[in-house]
Amino acid sequence: MGRESVDMDGSPSGNEIRARIGRFQQLLSEHEVDGALMVQKMDLYYLARTDQDAHLWVPASEEPLLMVI
């Protein structure tokens, strides 16, 4: 695995976030899982770079959906 791409403030870049989502979606597909609902703050930051009160739906083959509550 290479180095992560980060923005000036040290947070993951948009390209890095898209790559993370893509790798996660590949794993979902390989295990024949339709999608995953992320609710933990650490997971939300890793996959969406947000610390809002939110849920993130990551389908195996479509665009993710961030739902802020």
C-alpha positions in Angstrom: 0.0 0.0 0.0 1.3 3.5 -0.9 1.1 6.7 1.1 -2.2 8.3 1.6 -3.0 11.5 -0.3 -3.7 14.4 2.2 -4.8 18.0 1.9 -2.9 20.9 3.3 -4.5 20.5 6.7 -3.4 16.9 6.9 -6.9 15.4 6.3 -7.4 12.8 3.6 -7.9 14.3 0.1 -11.0 13.8 -2.0 -9.1 11.4 -4.2 -8.1 9.3 -1.1 -11.7 9.2 0.1 -12.9 8.0 -3.3 -10.1 5.3 -3.3 -11.1 4.1 0.2 -14.8 3.9 -0.9 -13.8 2.0 -4.0 -11.7 -0.5 -2.1 -14.5 -1.0 0.4 -17.1 -1.5 -2.4 -14.8 -4.0 -4.0 -14.8 -6.0 -0.7 -18.5 -5.8 -0.4 -18.9 -7.1 -3.9 -16.4 -9.9 -3.4 -18.4 -11.1 -0.3 -21.7 -10.7 -2.1 -22.9 -8.0 0.3 -25.4 -5.5 -1.0 -24.1 -2.6 1.1 -23.1 -1.4 4.5 -24.5 1.3 6.8 -21.7 3.1 8.7 -22.7 4.7 12.0 -19.5 4.9 14.0 -17.7 8.3 14.0 -14.3 6.7 13.2 -15.8 4.9 10.2 -17.6 8.0 9.0 -14.4 10.0 9.2 -12.4 7.3 7.4 -14.9 7.0 4.5 -16.5 10.4 4.3 -14.1 12.8 6.1 -16.9 14.1 8.4 -17.4 14.2 12.1 -21.1 15.2 11.8 -23.9 13.2 13.4 -24.6 11.1 10.4 -25.0 7.7 8.8 -23.3 6.6 5.6 -24.9 4.1 3.3 -22.2 2.5 1.1 -23.8 0.2 -1.6 -21.6 -2.3 -3.3 -22.0 -0.7 -6.8 -23.5 2.7 -6.6 -22.7 6.1 -5.1 -22.6 6.3 -1.3 -25.3 8.3 0.5 -24.4 10.5 3.6 -27.5 11.1 5.8 -26.9 13.8 8.3 -29.2 13.6 11.4 
